């Protein structure tokens, strides 16, 4: 938004994205209902491994967020 600070933009955007992530995880947990779904441990391992890798990648992005400065 016009005149918005970087911090203000971050707060506005991140709140919605975190809420969307939490909502998605809650929807995913609904798949745990064995009356409606069937799965095996290999499938669960693949799901959790994929989610763990993506979460770790996100954390690394924040740790390495400092812009690189060009130097000769």
C-alpha positions in Angstrom: 0.0 0.0 0.0 1.2 3.5 -0.7 3.1 5.1 2.1 3.4 1.8 3.9 6.7 1.0 5.7 8.6 -2.3 5.0 7.7 -3.3 8.6 4.1 -2.4 8.2 3.9 -4.3 4.9 5.6 -7.3 6.5 3.1 -7.4 9.4 0.1 -7.1 7.1 1.3 -9.8 4.7 2.8 -12.2 7.2 -0.3 -12.3 9.5 -2.4 -13.5 6.6 0.1 -16.0 5.3 0.7 -17.5 8.8 -3.0 -17.8 9.3 -3.4 -19.5 5.9 -0.6 -21.9 6.8 -2.2 -22.8 10.2 -5.6 -23.2 8.5 -4.1 -25.6 6.0 -2.4 -27.6 8.7 -5.7 -27.9 10.5 -7.4 -29.1 7.3 -4.6 -31.6 6.8 -5.2 -33.0 10.4 -8.8 -33.8 9.4 -7.3 -36.5 7.1 -6.4 -38.4 10.3 -10.0 -39.5 10.6 -9.7 -43.2 9.9 -13.5 -43.5 9.3 -13.0 -41.4 6.2 -9.4 -42.1 5.1 -6.9 -44.9 4.9 -3.1 -44.4 4.8 0.1 -46.3 5.7 3.2 -45.3 7.5 5.2 -44.8 4.3 2.7 -42.2 3.1 2.9 -40.4 6.5 6.7 -40.5 6.5 6.7 -38.9 3.0 4.2 -36.2 4.1 6.1 -35.3 7.3 9.4 -35.4 5.5 8.2 -33.0 2.8 6.6 -30.6 5.3 9.7 -30.7 7.6 12.0 -29.9 4.6 9.9 -27.0 3.5 9.7 -25.6 7.0 13.4 -25.9 7.4 13.9 -24.1 4.1 11.6 -21.3 5.2 13.6 -20.9 8.4 16.9 -20.8 6.5 15.5 -18.1 4.2 14.8 -15.9 7.2 18.3 -16.6 8.7 19.9 -15.7 5.4 17.7 -12.7 4.7 20.5 -10.1 4.8 21.1 -8.7 1.4 24.5 -9.6 0.0 26.8 -6.7 -0.6 29.0 -6.7 -3.7 32.7 -6.5 -2.9 35.8 -6.7 -5.1 
